[in-house]
Amino acid sequence: MRISGFTFIRNAVKLDYPIVESIKSILPIVDEYIVNVVESEDGTLELIKSIEDPKIKIIESPWLEDMRGEGKLLVHYTNLALKECTGDWCFYLQGDEVVHEKYLEYIKCALEEYLDKKEVEGFTLKYKHFYGNFYLYHEGEGWVRNEVRIIRNGIGVSAYKAAHSFRINGRKLNCIVLDAYIYHYGWARRKSKMKEKIVEHSRWHWKEDKDVVEKFASKKLDELYVHKDSLHFFKDTHPKVMQERIVKQEADKDNFLEVKKEYLKRKLKWKIRDFFADITEKLFGKRIGEYANYHKVGEYRPYTEDFSC
């Protein structure tokens, strides 16, 4: 079995993406890692080269200003990286997504088990969305709970819409749900970098970003975080590759969202929603109000600390 990792990245230094940590997080289980470095305004290419791992294959792409809007660029650059993959399975991570080392053997075992079961076209992973710092996170409640991140190669899969997921000619993939998490650090940047990232993000999704720039340029840094209700406090460990960033946060707390008890209070509307969502999930296998970018065909074994193939 051969596994390819793949991603694309632009302005990683300028926007403080944990792209090096992201790549390193799954390097132990991939045979190659395709990194599409999009024309940048900083030292992104040099940053990726500094990893100096023989598994990494770098391709370079120009910034296509004319393709801006509706996430088309995200799909384009993702597909360019996917096209270079030679593995049986292709493992996709965006530049702010990291996998904990504790899940690596679990994930690899699942890929081995389903390698010859051609009806399985991909795997989904769960998400923890860190918010404002490395201790608060969103899970569910309007945020992505599961997403397709591992796909079978050679069956016509391509990135879908803003490259949040993958499909075959618009059809959802038949996927196995894994009991493993992706740690999403997109909202755990320093406040100053968060504003820059939001403005940059608009350039990928909208042709005209003048209104977006003006809207966020006038905001105070704390006002960028508008989803501070019903957060969870993180009591587990972060991936080892993230430890250096976490230490830096401890020395720069003023530049991150403060942890407050009021952010952890669960509003009644979320309690009611969760109550009915739990019921519908048990009855129909899907939570009420939740959209899935995949067709679930099964679940892999639950993850445990003593898991082995």
C-alpha positions as CSV (number, residue, x, y, z in Angstrom):
1,M,0.0,0.0,0.0
2,R,1.2,3.5,-0.9
3,I,0.0,6.7,0.7
4,S,0.4,10.2,-0.8
5,G,0.0,13.4,1.3
6,F,-1.0,16.5,-0.6
7,T,-1.7,20.2,0.0
8,F,-1.3,23.7,-1.4
9,I,-0.1,26.8,0.3
10,R,0.3,30.5,-0.3
11,N,1.7,33.3,2.0
12,A,2.3,30.9,4.8
13,V,4.9,33.1,6.5
14,K,2.9,36.3,6.1
15,L,-0.2,34.8,7.6
16,D,1.5,32.5,10.1
17,Y,0.1,29.2,8.8
18,P,1.3,26.1,10.7
19,I,2.0,24.5,7.3
20,V,5.3,22.9,8.4
21,E,3.6,21.4,11.4
22,S,0.8,20.2,9.2
23,I,3.1,18.5,6.8
24,K,5.2,16.9,9.5
25,S,2.2,15.6,11.3
26,I,1.5,12.9,8.8
27,L,5.0,12.4,7.2
28,P,5.5,9.2,9.2
29,I,2.7,7.4,7.4
30,V,2.9,8.8,3.9
31,D,5.3,7.6,1.2
32,E,5.3,11.1,-0.5
33,Y,4.0,14.5,0.2
34,I,3.0,16.7,-2.7
35,V,3.1,20.4,-1.8
36,N,1.8,22.9,-4.3
37,V,3.5,26.2,-3.5
38,V,1.4,29.0,-5.0
39,E,3.2,32.2,-6.0
40,S,3.6,34.1,-2.7
41,E,4.6,37.5,-1.3
42,D,6.9,36.1,1.4
43,G,9.3,33.2,1.9
44,T,6.8,30.4,1.6
45,L,8.8,28.4,-0.9
46,E,11.9,28.6,1.2
47,L,9.9,27.6,4.3
48,I,8.7,24.4,2.6
49,K,12.2,23.6,1.3
50,S,13.6,24.0,4.8
51,I,11.8,20.8,5.9
52,E,14.4,18.9,4.0
53,D,12.6,15.5,3.8
54,P,13.0,13.3,0.8
55,K,9.3,12.4,0.8
56,I,8.4,16.0,0.0
57,K,7.8,16.9,-3.7
58,I,7.3,20.6,-4.4
59,I,5.5,21.9,-7.4
60,E,5.1,25.7,-8.0
61,S,2.0,27.4,-9.4
62,P,1.4,31.1,-10.4
63,W,-1.2,33.2,-8.7
64,L,-4.1,33.4,-11.1
65,E,-5.8,36.7,-10.3
66,D,-8.4,36.2,-13.1
67,M,-9.7,33.0,-11.4
68,R,-10.6,34.7,-8.2
69,G,-14.1,34.2,-6.8
70,E,-16.3,31.3,-5.6
71,G,-13.4,29.4,-4.3
72,K,-12.3,28.4,-7.8
73,L,-8.6,28.9,-7.0
74,L,-8.8,26.6,-4.0
75,V,-10.2,23.8,-6.2
76,H,-7.6,24.5,-8.9
77,Y,-4.5,24.4,-6.7
78,T,-5.8,21.4,-4.8
79,N,-6.4,19.5,-7.9
80,L,-2.9,20.3,-9.3
81,A,-1.4,18.7,-6.2
82,L,-3.8,15.7,-6.3
83,K,-2.8,15.1,-9.9
84,E,0.8,14.5,-8.8
85,C,-0.1,11.8,-6.2
86,T,1.0,8.3,-7.0
87,G,-0.4,6.5,-3.9
88,D,-3.3,4.1,-3.5
89,W,-4.7,6.6,-1.0
90,C,-4.3,10.4,-1.0
91,F,-4.4,12.2,2.4
92,Y,-5.3,15.9,2.1
93,L,-4.6,18.5,4.7
94,Q,-5.1,22.3,4.4
95,G,-2.3,24.5,5.7
96,D,-3.9,25.0,9.2
97,E,-4.9,21.4,9.8
98,V,-2.8,19.0,11.9
99,V,-3.1,15.4,12.9
100,H,-2.1,14.2,16.3
101,E,0.6,11.5,16.2
102,K,-1.6,9.2,18.4
103,Y,-3.9,8.6,15.4
104,L,-1.4,7.7,12.8
105,E,-1.2,3.9,13.3
106,Y,-5.0,3.9,13.7
107,I,-5.5,5.7,10.3
108,K,-2.9,3.6,8.5
109,C,-4.5,0.4,9.7
110,A,-7.9,1.5,8.4
111,L,-6.4,2.3,5.0
112,E,-4.8,-1.2,4.9
113,E,-8.0,-2.9,5.8
114,Y,-10.1,-1.2,3.1
115,L,-7.4,-1.1,0.4
116,D,-9.1,-3.9,-1.7
117,K,-12.6,-2.9,-0.9
118,K,-13.2,-0.8,-4.0
119,E,-16.7,0.3,-2.9
120,V,-15.0,2.5,-0.3
121,E,-13.9,5.7,-2.0
122,G,-12.7,7.7,1.0
123,F,-12.5,8.3,4.7
124,T,-13.7,11.2,6.9
125,L,-12.0,12.6,10.0
126,K,-13.6,14.5,12.8
127,Y,-12.7,18.1,13.7
128,K,-11.7,20.2,16.6
129,H,-11.7,23.9,15.6
130,F,-9.5,25.9,18.0
131,Y,-10.7,29.4,18.5
132,G,-8.7,32.4,19.6
133,N,-6.0,30.3,21.3
134,F,-4.9,26.7,21.8
135,Y,-7.3,26.0,24.8
136,L,-10.7,26.9,23.5
137,Y,-12.4,25.1,20.6
138,H,-15.6,24.7,18.7
139,E,-16.9,21.2,17.9
140,G,-20.1,20.9,15.9
141,E,-22.7,23.6,16.5
142,G,-22.5,25.1,13.0
143,W,-18.8,24.1,12.5
144,V,-17.7,21.2,10.3
145,R,-17.9,17.9,12.4
146,N,-16.6,15.5,9.8
147,E,-15.0,16.0,6.4
148,V,-13.5,13.9,3.6
149,R,-9.7,14.0,3.9
150,I,-8.5,10.7,2.5
151,I,-9.5,9.6,-1.0
152,R,-8.9,6.6,-3.2
153,N,-6.6,7.5,-6.1
154,G,-7.3,6.8,-9.8
155,I,-11.2,6.8,-9.7
156,G,-11.8,10.4,-10.9
157,V,-12.0,12.2,-7.6
158,S,-11.5,16.0,-7.6
159,A,-11.8,18.8,-5.2
160,Y,-15.3,20.2,-4.7
161,K,-16.4,23.8,-4.4
162,A,-13.9,25.6,-2.1
163,A,-11.9,22.4,-1.7
164,H,-13.5,21.7,1.6
165,S,-14.3,18.2,0.2
166,F,-14.1,15.9,-2.8
167,R,-16.5,14.3,-5.3
168,I,-16.6,12.3,-8.5
169,N,-18.4,14.3,-11.2
170,G,-20.4,16.0,-8.5
171,R,-21.4,12.8,-6.7
172,K,-20.6,12.4,-3.0
173,L,-18.0,9.8,-2.2
174,N,-18.8,6.6,-0.3
175,C,-16.8,7.0,2.9
176,I,-15.8,5.2,6.1
177,V,-16.0,7.4,9.1
178,L,-12.8,7.3,11.2
179,D,-12.7,8.0,15.0
180,A,-9.7,10.3,14.6
181,Y,-9.5,14.1,14.7
182,I,-8.0,16.8,12.7
183,Y,-7.0,19.8,14.8
184,H,-7.9,22.9,12.9
185,Y,-5.9,25.9,14.0
186,G,-7.2,28.4,11.5
187,W,-8.8,30.6,14.2
188,A,-6.0,30.1,16.7
189,R,-3.6,32.7,15.2
190,R,-2.3,35.8,16.9
191,K,-5.0,38.6,16.6
192,S,-3.0,40.7,14.2
193,K,-2.4,37.8,11.9
194,M,-6.1,36.8,12.1
195,K,-7.1,40.1,10.6
196,E,-4.6,39.7,7.8
197,K,-5.8,36.1,7.2
198,I,-9.5,37.2,6.9
199,V,-8.6,39.8,4.3
200,E,-6.4,37.4,2.4
201,H,-9.2,34.8,2.5
202,S,-11.6,37.1,0.8
203,R,-9.3,37.2,-2.2
204,W,-9.8,33.5,-2.7
205,H,-13.6,33.7,-2.5
206,W,-14.7,37.0,-3.9
207,K,-13.6,38.9,-7.0
208,E,-14.1,42.3,-5.3
209,D,-12.8,42.4,-1.7
210,K,-12.8,46.1,-1.1
211,D,-15.9,46.0,1.1
212,V,-14.4,43.0,3.1
213,V,-11.1,44.9,3.6
214,E,-12.9,48.0,4.8
215,K,-15.2,46.0,7.0
216,F,-12.4,44.2,8.9
217,A,-9.8,47.0,8.8
218,S,-12.1,49.1,11.0
219,K,-12.6,46.4,13.6
220,K,-10.8,46.1,16.8
221,L,-8.9,42.8,17.1
222,D,-11.2,41.3,19.7
223,E,-14.2,42.1,17.5
224,L,-13.0,39.5,14.9
225,Y,-14.0,36.7,17.2
226,V,-17.8,36.7,16.9
227,H,-18.4,33.0,17.8
228,K,-17.4,33.1,21.5
229,D,-20.4,31.4,22.9
230,S,-20.6,27.7,23.8
231,L,-16.9,27.1,23.4
232,H,-15.2,24.0,24.9
233,F,-12.1,23.9,27.0
234,F,-9.4,21.7,25.7
235,K,-8.0,19.2,28.3
236,D,-6.1,16.8,26.0
237,T,-2.7,17.2,24.5
238,H,-1.8,18.9,21.2
239,P,0.3,17.2,18.6
240,K,4.0,17.2,19.4
241,V,4.8,19.2,16.2
242,M,2.7,22.1,17.7
243,Q,4.5,22.4,21.0
244,E,6.8,25.2,19.9
245,R,3.9,27.3,18.8
246,I,2.1,26.7,22.0
247,V,5.1,27.7,24.1
248,K,5.3,30.9,22.1
249,Q,1.6,31.6,22.8
250,E,2.3,31.3,26.6
251,A,4.9,34.1,26.2
252,D,2.5,36.3,24.1
253,K,-0.9,35.8,25.7
254,D,-2.0,39.4,25.1
255,N,-2.0,38.7,21.4
256,F,-4.5,35.8,21.7
257,L,-8.1,35.6,22.9
258,E,-8.3,35.5,26.7
259,V,-9.9,32.4,28.2
260,K,-13.1,33.4,30.1
261,K,-15.7,31.3,31.8
262,E,-18.5,33.1,30.0
263,Y,-17.2,31.7,26.7
264,L,-17.8,28.2,28.1
265,K,-21.4,28.7,29.1
266,R,-23.7,26.7,26.9
267,K,-26.7,28.6,25.7
268,L,-30.2,27.1,25.9
269,K,-30.6,27.1,22.1
270,W,-27.5,24.8,21.7
271,K,-28.7,22.5,24.5
272,I,-32.1,22.1,22.8
273,R,-30.5,21.6,19.4
274,D,-28.1,19.0,20.7
275,F,-30.9,17.1,22.4
276,F,-32.8,16.7,19.1
277,A,-29.6,16.2,17.1
278,D,-28.6,13.3,19.3
279,I,-32.0,11.7,18.8
280,T,-32.0,12.1,15.0
281,E,-28.5,10.7,14.8
282,K,-29.5,7.6,16.8
283,L,-32.6,7.1,14.6
284,F,-31.4,8.1,11.2
285,G,-27.6,8.2,11.4
286,K,-27.5,11.9,10.8
287,R,-27.8,14.9,13.1
288,I,-30.7,17.4,12.4
289,G,-29.6,20.4,10.5
290,E,-26.2,18.9,9.6
291,Y,-25.0,18.8,6.0
292,A,-22.6,16.0,5.1
293,N,-20.3,16.2,2.1
294,Y,-20.1,12.4,1.8
295,H,-22.2,9.3,1.8
296,K,-21.5,7.2,4.9
297,V,-21.1,3.5,4.2
298,G,-19.6,2.5,7.5
299,E,-17.6,3.3,10.6
300,Y,-14.1,2.0,11.4
301,R,-13.3,0.7,14.9
302,P,-13.3,3.2,17.7
303,Y,-9.9,4.7,18.6
304,T,-8.4,3.6,21.9
305,E,-5.0,4.5,23.4
306,D,-3.9,0.8,23.2
307,F,-5.2,0.4,19.6
308,S,-3.3,-2.0,17.3
309,C,-4.1,-3.5,13.9
